[in-house]
Amino acid sequence: MRTYDLSPLFRYSVGFDRIENLMTSAVNRADHSSSYPPYNIEALGDNTYRITMAVAGFGEEDLEITQKENSLVIDGKARQGNGEVSYLHQGIASRAFERNFDLADYVKVTGANIENGMLTVDLERELPEALKPHKIAIKNGPANGLVDKAKKLLGADEQVAA
């Protein structure tokens, strides 16, 4: 197992904590990642996504989905058998798992569904109105900019000072 120290990259930066955390978690996940349970991430549109996860043997009551800030955690609790079954071969995994997904800003979970051993989690990016592109109206005539407003304010100040 390799350990990477990314701190020299961020020695001279301020305000990039989220990027630093993402890079560190990506490196750590690459070292400790498990392939269980398998999953797909689909882009359904410009701002909609779906995570599909194969969770055979898990019911709705065995799964927990939590979103906290920019992190999505899917937990699966393994069912405890009654001990009466004696397997000759047990190829269906029924172990507990935890999958973490880092979400982009303004992405939220809109729904989750389980059917035929497949868990689907729907995600949507909702940009605030202030961040959406908007058109600027172009006016015809002389420019009434900040300089004109400043001159008016200074002129008013001179009158008040006199």
ChimeraX commands (.cxc) that place a marker at each C-alpha (Angstrom):
marker #1 position 0.00,0.00,0.00 radius 0.5
marker #1 position 1.35,3.39,-0.96 radius 0.5
marker #1 position 0.83,6.56,1.01 radius 0.5
marker #1 position 0.82,9.86,-0.85 radius 0.5
marker #1 position 1.40,13.15,0.91 radius 0.5
marker #1 position -0.34,15.87,-1.08 radius 0.5
marker #1 position 0.35,18.69,1.38 radius 0.5
marker #1 position 3.23,20.23,-0.66 radius 0.5
marker #1 position 0.75,20.87,-3.49 radius 0.5
marker #1 position -1.43,22.98,-1.21 radius 0.5
marker #1 position 1.27,24.76,0.77 radius 0.5
marker #1 position 0.79,28.06,-1.06 radius 0.5
marker #1 position -2.96,27.96,-1.61 radius 0.5
marker #1 position -5.80,29.35,0.42 radius 0.5
marker #1 position -9.45,28.39,0.08 radius 0.5
marker #1 position -8.91,25.16,-1.85 radius 0.5
marker #1 position -9.70,22.87,1.07 radius 0.5
marker #1 position -12.48,21.08,-0.80 radius 0.5
marker #1 position -10.16,20.22,-3.70 radius 0.5
marker #1 position -7.52,19.00,-1.28 radius 0.5
marker #1 position -10.06,16.80,0.52 radius 0.5
marker #1 position -11.33,15.38,-2.79 radius 0.5
marker #1 position -7.83,14.48,-3.95 radius 0.5
marker #1 position -6.90,12.91,-0.62 radius 0.5
marker #1 position -10.10,10.85,-0.46 radius 0.5
marker #1 position -9.64,9.73,-4.08 radius 0.5
marker #1 position -6.13,8.48,-3.35 radius 0.5
marker #1 position -7.27,6.74,-0.17 radius 0.5
marker #1 position -10.24,5.11,-1.92 radius 0.5
marker #1 position -7.99,3.80,-4.69 radius 0.5
marker #1 position -5.92,2.00,-2.07 radius 0.5
marker #1 position -8.83,0.68,0.02 radius 0.5
marker #1 position -11.52,0.28,-2.60 radius 0.5
marker #1 position -13.71,-2.76,-2.75 radius 0.5
marker #1 position -15.67,-3.82,-5.77 radius 0.5
marker #1 position -18.68,-4.86,-3.68 radius 0.5
marker #1 position -21.40,-4.09,-4.47 radius 0.5
marker #1 position -21.00,-3.23,-8.15 radius 0.5
marker #1 position -22.61,-0.01,-9.37 radius 0.5
marker #1 position -23.18,2.18,-12.43 radius 0.5
marker #1 position -23.41,5.96,-12.64 radius 0.5
marker #1 position -25.54,7.26,-15.51 radius 0.5
marker #1 position -26.07,10.76,-16.89 radius 0.5
marker #1 position -29.76,10.96,-17.78 radius 0.5
marker #1 position -29.64,14.59,-18.88 radius 0.5
marker #1 position -27.65,17.77,-18.44 radius 0.5
marker #1 position -28.52,18.00,-14.74 radius 0.5
marker #1 position -29.88,14.56,-13.81 radius 0.5
marker #1 position -27.96,11.46,-12.82 radius 0.5
marker #1 position -28.68,7.96,-11.54 radius 0.5
marker #1 position -26.63,5.55,-9.46 radius 0.5
marker #1 position -27.67,1.92,-9.95 radius 0.5
marker #1 position -26.30,-0.60,-7.48 radius 0.5
marker #1 position -26.66,-4.39,-7.46 radius 0.5
marker #1 position -27.82,-5.28,-3.94 radius 0.5
marker #1 position -29.08,-8.85,-4.31 radius 0.5
marker #1 position -30.36,-10.23,-1.03 radius 0.5
marker #1 position -30.88,-6.80,0.57 radius 0.5
marker #1 position -34.36,-5.47,1.23 radius 0.5
marker #1 position -35.59,-1.94,1.75 radius 0.5
marker #1 position -35.19,-2.32,5.53 radius 0.5
marker #1 position -31.53,-3.43,5.14 radius 0.5
marker #1 position -30.41,-0.32,3.24 radius 0.5
marker #1 position -29.83,3.22,4.44 radius 0.5
marker #1 position -29.12,6.21,2.18 radius 0.5
marker #1 position -27.75,9.41,3.74 radius 0.5
marker #1 position -26.79,12.69,2.10 radius 0.5
marker #1 position -24.75,15.14,4.14 radius 0.5
marker #1 position -23.50,18.24,2.37 radius 0.5
marker #1 position -21.58,16.98,-0.70 radius 0.5
marker #1 position -21.39,13.35,0.35 radius 0.5
marker #1 position -23.76,10.45,-0.34 radius 0.5
marker #1 position -23.41,7.31,1.78 radius 0.5
marker #1 position -25.21,4.04,1.02 radius 0.5
marker #1 position -25.07,1.49,3.85 radius 0.5
marker #1 position -26.16,-2.12,3.60 radius 0.5
marker #1 position -26.68,-4.12,6.78 radius 0.5
marker #1 position -26.28,-7.88,6.34 radius 0.5
marker #1 position -29.16,-10.02,7.50 radius 0.5
marker #1 position -28.31,-12.50,10.21 radius 0.5
marker #1 position -29.40,-16.01,9.25 radius 0.5
marker #1 position -31.13,-18.29,11.70 radius 0.5
marker #1 position -28.19,-20.72,11.60 radius 0.5
marker #1 position -30.28,-23.65,10.38 radius 0.5
marker #1 position -28.96,-23.52,6.81 radius 0.5
marker #1 position -25.93,-25.61,5.92 radius 0.5
marker #1 position -24.47,-24.40,2.62 radius 0.5
marker #1 position -22.58,-26.69,0.27 radius 0.5
marker #1 position -21.61,-23.58,-1.71 radius 0.5
marker #1 position -22.40,-19.97,-0.85 radius 0.5
marker #1 position -21.71,-17.74,-3.84 radius 0.5
marker #1 position -24.20,-14.97,-3.08 radius 0.5
marker #1 position -22.51,-12.35,-0.94 radius 0.5
marker #1 position -24.54,-11.11,1.98 radius 0.5
marker #1 position -21.95,-9.03,3.77 radius 0.5
marker #1 position -22.43,-5.51,5.02 radius 0.5
marker #1 position -21.12,-2.66,2.89 radius 0.5
marker #1 position -20.72,1.09,2.82 radius 0.5
marker #1 position -20.34,3.04,-0.44 radius 0.5
marker #1 position -19.40,6.72,-0.41 radius 0.5
marker #1 position -19.93,9.08,-3.32 radius 0.5
marker #1 position -18.68,12.67,-3.50 radius 0.5
marker #1 position -21.31,14.91,-5.03 radius 0.5
marker #1 position -20.75,18.15,-6.87 radius 0.5
marker #1 position -22.11,21.39,-5.48 radius 0.5
marker #1 position -25.89,21.80,-5.70 radius 0.5
marker #1 position -26.51,18.08,-6.40 radius 0.5
marker #1 position -29.23,16.53,-4.26 radius 0.5
marker #1 position -30.92,13.15,-4.03 radius 0.5
marker #1 position -34.42,13.26,-5.50 radius 0.5
marker #1 position -35.45,9.66,-4.94 radius 0.5
marker #1 position -34.46,6.05,-4.39 radius 0.5
marker #1 position -36.05,2.78,-5.44 radius 0.5
marker #1 position -35.26,-0.91,-5.07 radius 0.5
marker #1 position -36.62,-3.49,-7.50 radius 0.5
marker #1 position -35.39,-6.98,-8.41 radius 0.5
marker #1 position -32.19,-6.57,-6.38 radius 0.5
marker #1 position -31.26,-3.28,-8.05 radius 0.5
marker #1 position -31.13,-0.08,-6.01 radius 0.5
marker #1 position -31.48,3.13,-8.01 radius 0.5
marker #1 position -30.73,6.55,-6.53 radius 0.5
marker #1 position -31.77,9.56,-8.61 radius 0.5
marker #1 position -29.77,12.78,-8.37 radius 0.5
marker #1 position -30.37,16.26,-9.72 radius 0.5
marker #1 position -28.24,19.39,-9.91 radius 0.5
marker #1 position -30.25,22.49,-9.03 radius 0.5
marker #1 position -28.29,25.66,-9.63 radius 0.5
marker #1 position -29.46,28.69,-7.66 radius 0.5
marker #1 position -31.03,31.40,-9.78 radius 0.5
marker #1 position -28.06,33.71,-9.14 radius 0.5
marker #1 position -25.64,31.21,-10.74 radius 0.5
marker #1 position -27.71,30.52,-13.85 radius 0.5
marker #1 position -26.69,32.39,-17.01 radius 0.5
marker #1 position -28.81,35.41,-17.79 radius 0.5
marker #1 position -28.92,37.83,-20.70 radius 0.5
marker #1 position -27.90,41.44,-20.32 radius 0.5
marker #1 position -30.05,44.02,-22.10 radius 0.5
marker #1 position -28.16,46.34,-24.45 radius 0.5
marker #1 position -29.37,49.94,-24.40 radius 0.5
marker #1 position -28.97,52.52,-27.13 radius 0.5
marker #1 position -27.55,55.94,-26.24 radius 0.5
marker #1 position -24.88,57.46,-24.02 radius 0.5
marker #1 position -23.34,55.32,-21.31 radius 0.5
marker #1 position -24.53,56.11,-17.81 radius 0.5
marker #1 position -21.86,54.26,-15.94 radius 0.5
marker #1 position -20.29,54.29,-12.54 radius 0.5
marker #1 position -18.22,57.39,-13.34 radius 0.5
marker #1 position -21.36,59.49,-13.85 radius 0.5
marker #1 position -22.87,58.17,-10.64 radius 0.5
marker #1 position -19.65,58.90,-8.76 radius 0.5
marker #1 position -19.57,62.49,-10.12 radius 0.5
marker #1 position -23.15,63.01,-8.97 radius 0.5
marker #1 position -22.31,61.68,-5.52 radius 0.5
marker #1 position -19.17,63.82,-5.26 radius 0.5
marker #1 position -21.09,66.87,-6.41 radius 0.5
marker #1 position -23.71,66.22,-3.74 radius 0.5
marker #1 position -20.98,65.85,-1.13 radius 0.5
marker #1 position -19.41,69.19,-2.14 radius 0.5
marker #1 position -22.78,70.92,-1.71 radius 0.5
marker #1 position -23.23,69.34,1.72 radius 0.5
marker #1 position -19.66,70.30,2.73 radius 0.5
marker #1 position -20.21,73.98,1.75 radius 0.5
marker link #1:1,2 radius 0.2
marker link #1:2,3 radius 0.2
marker link #1:3,4 radius 0.2
marker link #1:4,5 radius 0.2
marker link #1:5,6 radius 0.2
marker link #1:6,7 radius 0.2
marker link #1:7,8 radius 0.2
marker link #1:8,9 radius 0.2
marker link #1:9,10 radius 0.2
marker link #1:10,11 radius 0.2
marker link #1:11,12 radius 0.2
marker link #1:12,13 radius 0.2
marker link #1:13,14 radius 0.2
marker link #1:14,15 radius 0.2
marker link #1:15,16 radius 0.2
marker link #1:16,17 radius 0.2
marker link #1:17,18 radius 0.2
marker link #1:18,19 radius 0.2
marker link #1:19,20 radius 0.2
marker link #1:20,21 radius 0.2
marker link #1:21,22 radius 0.2
marker link #1:22,23 radius 0.2
marker link #1:23,24 radius 0.2
marker link #1:24,25 radius 0.2
marker link #1:25,26 radius 0.2
marker link #1:26,27 radius 0.2
marker link #1:27,28 radius 0.2
marker link #1:28,29 radius 0.2
marker link #1:29,30 radius 0.2
marker link #1:30,31 radius 0.2
marker link #1:31,32 radius 0.2
marker link #1:32,33 radius 0.2
marker link #1:33,34 radius 0.2
marker link #1:34,35 radius 0.2
marker link #1:35,36 radius 0.2
marker link #1:36,37 radius 0.2
marker link #1:37,38 radius 0.2
marker link #1:38,39 radius 0.2
marker link #1:39,40 radius 0.2
marker link #1:40,41 radius 0.2
marker link #1:41,42 radius 0.2
marker link #1:42,43 radius 0.2
marker link #1:43,44 radius 0.2
marker link #1:44,45 radius 0.2
marker link #1:45,46 radius 0.2
marker link #1:46,47 radius 0.2
marker link #1:47,48 radius 0.2
marker link #1:48,49 radius 0.2
marker link #1:49,50 radius 0.2
marker link #1:50,51 radius 0.2
marker link #1:51,52 radius 0.2
marker link #1:52,53 radius 0.2
marker link #1:53,54 radius 0.2
marker link #1:54,55 radius 0.2
marker link #1:55,56 radius 0.2
marker link #1:56,57 radius 0.2
marker link #1:57,58 radius 0.2
marker link #1:58,59 radius 0.2
marker link #1:59,60 radius 0.2
marker link #1:60,61 radius 0.2
marker link #1:61,62 radius 0.2
marker link #1:62,63 radius 0.2
marker link #1:63,64 radius 0.2
marker link #1:64,65 radius 0.2
marker link #1:65,66 radius 0.2
marker link #1:66,67 radius 0.2
marker link #1:67,68 radius 0.2
marker link #1:68,69 radius 0.2
marker link #1:69,70 radius 0.2
marker link #1:70,71 radius 0.2
marker link #1:71,72 radius 0.2
marker link #1:72,73 radius 0.2
marker link #1:73,74 radius 0.2
marker link #1:74,75 radius 0.2
marker link #1:75,76 radius 0.2
marker link #1:76,77 radius 0.2
marker link #1:77,78 radius 0.2
marker link #1:78,79 radius 0.2
marker link #1:79,80 radius 0.2
marker link #1:80,81 radius 0.2
marker link #1:81,82 radius 0.2
marker link #1:82,83 radius 0.2
marker link #1:83,84 radius 0.2
marker link #1:84,85 radius 0.2
marker link #1:85,86 radius 0.2
marker link #1:86,87 radius 0.2
marker link #1:87,88 radius 0.2
marker link #1:88,89 radius 0.2
marker link #1:89,90 radius 0.2
marker link #1:90,91 radius 0.2
marker link #1:91,92 radius 0.2
marker link #1:92,93 radius 0.2
marker link #1:93,94 radius 0.2
marker link #1:94,95 radius 0.2
marker link #1:95,96 radius 0.2
marker link #1:96,97 radius 0.2
marker link #1:97,98 radius 0.2
marker link #1:98,99 radius 0.2
marker link #1:99,100 radius 0.2
marker link #1:100,101 radius 0.2
marker link #1:101,102 radius 0.2
marker link #1:102,103 radius 0.2
marker link #1:103,104 radius 0.2
marker link #1:104,105 radius 0.2
marker link #1:105,106 radius 0.2
marker link #1:106,107 radius 0.2
marker link #1:107,108 radius 0.2
marker link #1:108,109 radius 0.2
marker link #1:109,110 radius 0.2
marker link #1:110,111 radius 0.2
marker link #1:111,112 radius 0.2
marker link #1:112,113 radius 0.2
marker link #1:113,114 radius 0.2
marker link #1:114,115 radius 0.2
marker link #1:115,116 radius 0.2
marker link #1:116,117 radius 0.2
marker link #1:117,118 radius 0.2
marker link #1:118,119 radius 0.2
marker link #1:119,120 radius 0.2
marker link #1:120,121 radius 0.2
marker link #1:121,122 radius 0.2
marker link #1:122,123 radius 0.2
marker link #1:123,124 radius 0.2
marker link #1:124,125 radius 0.2
marker link #1:125,126 radius 0.2
marker link #1:126,127 radius 0.2
marker link #1:127,128 radius 0.2
marker link #1:128,129 radius 0.2
marker link #1:129,130 radius 0.2
marker link #1:130,131 radius 0.2
marker link #1:131,132 radius 0.2
marker link #1:132,133 radius 0.2
marker link #1:133,134 radius 0.2
marker link #1:134,135 radius 0.2
marker link #1:135,136 radius 0.2
marker link #1:136,137 radius 0.2
marker link #1:137,138 radius 0.2
marker link #1:138,139 radius 0.2
marker link #1:139,140 radius 0.2
marker link #1:140,141 radius 0.2
marker link #1:141,142 radius 0.2
marker link #1:142,143 radius 0.2
marker link #1:143,144 radius 0.2
marker link #1:144,145 radius 0.2
marker link #1:145,146 radius 0.2
marker link #1:146,147 radius 0.2
marker link #1:147,148 radius 0.2
marker link #1:148,149 radius 0.2
marker link #1:149,150 radius 0.2
marker link #1:150,151 radius 0.2
marker link #1:151,152 radius 0.2
marker link #1:152,153 radius 0.2
marker link #1:153,154 radius 0.2
marker link #1:154,155 radius 0.2
marker link #1:155,156 radius 0.2
marker link #1:156,157 radius 0.2
marker link #1:157,158 radius 0.2
marker link #1:158,159 radius 0.2
marker link #1:159,160 radius 0.2
marker link #1:160,161 radius 0.2
marker link #1:161,162 radius 0.2
view
